[in-house]
Amino acid sequence: MGDQNDWLHLPLKRVLVVDDEPDMLALLTRLLEKKCGYETRRATNADKAMEQISFWRPDVVLTDIRMPGIDGMDFFRRLKEIDPTITVIIMTGYGTVEMAVKAMKDGVFDFFEKPFDNDQIVFAVSRAMEHTELLREQRRFRELQHQMAGSFEFHGFIGSSPKLLQMQDLLRRIAPSCMTVLIRGESGTGKELAARALHAMSNRAERRMVIVNCPALPEHILESELFGYARGAFTGAERDKDGLFLEANGSTILLDEVADIPISIQTKLLRVLQEKEIQPLGQNRAYEVDVRVISSTNQDIEAKIARGEFREDLFYRLNVMTVTMPHIEEIRADIPLLINHFLKRYRAEHGRPDLELSEEALHALAHHHFRGNVRELQNVINRAVLLGSGKKIRKKDLMLDDAAAVAGAASPVFFEQLHTLPYSEAKETMMREFTRSFFSEHLRQSGGNITAAARRCGMERQALQRLLRRYQIASPIQG
């Protein structure tokens, strides 16, 4: 039903009120919250306002012009340096026509003398909101023009397939909000790229995004890393430590492969999403945090919920908006663009500017089934540019057949391929193949019995199950 309360269902628009008179602050914040439904914050001077803006980006600022320290006009100029799309309205009890004219020439949206009519302020702030939205739409449009001009590139994504453009459009529309987002898709489809794009297009882009690789950390370490701890909270805690949520205050946190978070930590994560606060280990005090949460997974979370391995209420908190990454088969028309992009990149990186792809190599790439999606295609071209002999990359230089044959086997060719990768990526690849081979063999020897396999591996059953899901290792059917 469309009525005056429709704003309740949308992300709240933000107004920062700055005035050294407490009664005026109270009046304006109450007016804007009750009458307009805006989210408001207040500050008694420009310095405190700047502190607020460092982690809470407003749409409109309503500020007095004469305050202790920095005056309203200097404050306005600083704001424009931080974010030129914030619309500013200035108030004063000592106004003159000359001050008003100068303020408007400098770019102030509107100017009021105290005392003023409440309806006048409400109307002016609503117009200022529209002005901010227009400025930000124009900025996004310019960014889009620049990104798409001849390169089909969008925050690291290359291509123009309908599925890819649909995903990009969704990212563009939800980025300016503080909405919690779940990014779903297979490994190698660019889930982290999508998270980085959301952050880069948001009002939090000036602050560093924090990325947490959830499966890489044991349960007890993951909890302390996320929420922090107090000195003496556990053996070895010799000093207070801020957690990653506190580090991400005013910014974005990416919970990569969130489906691997243990149940005990899921409960605490739910509190962060519900209450917007964290409680470090060993402390009774809770800390308010303003963090946009983005999570990603390549797993079937609904199946995990059915098995009791993931909290349903947490899933709905994380899944406010879903972004689904297309598989490479869904963007196959973009493979030539991707090939050209990676070829140019690695020719420059490896100092081989004249290297070209032969027709047979191009045909092989265009028709190969990349189980590892775009990341696998990227790695194939990286290796071929580095190792290929002659002026053209031939089909055999791609090592497509070898890559399939050595999956999980530590052959000389496999190690040769590792040597072409950056250290961190080579290490990850080696660990993945070793883990798959190690646990697959123990499962085979245990007849598919996970408890027996865990005992053989010297680990807990739940830990083994997490790794099996993480590396997509199927347990053989027991005879």
Buried (B, 14 or more C-beta within 10 A) or exposed (E): EEEEEEEEEEEBBBBBBBBBBEEBBEBBBEBBBEBBBBBBBBBBBBEEBBEBBEBBBBBBBBBBBBBEEBBBBEBBEBBBEEBEBBBBBBBBEEBEEEBBEEBEEEEBBBBBEEEEEEEEBBEBBBBBBEBBBEBBEEBBEEBBEEBBEEEBBBBEBBBBBEBBBEBBEBBBEBBBBBBBBBBBBBBBBBBBBBBBBBBBBBBBBEBEBBBBEBBEBEBEEBBBBBBBBBEEBEEEBEEBBBBBBBBBBBBBBBBBBBBBBBEEBBEBBBBBBEEEEBBBBBBEEEBEBBBBBBBBBBBEBEEBBEEEBBBEEBBEBBBBBEBBBBBBEBBBEBBEBBBBBBBEBBBEEBEBEEBBBBEBBBEBBEEBEBEBBBBBBBBBBBBBBBBBEEEBBBBBBBBBEBBEEBEBEEEEBBEBBBEBBEEEBBEEBBEBBEBBBBBBEBBEEBEBBBEBBBBBBEEEEBBBBBBBBBBEBEBEEEE
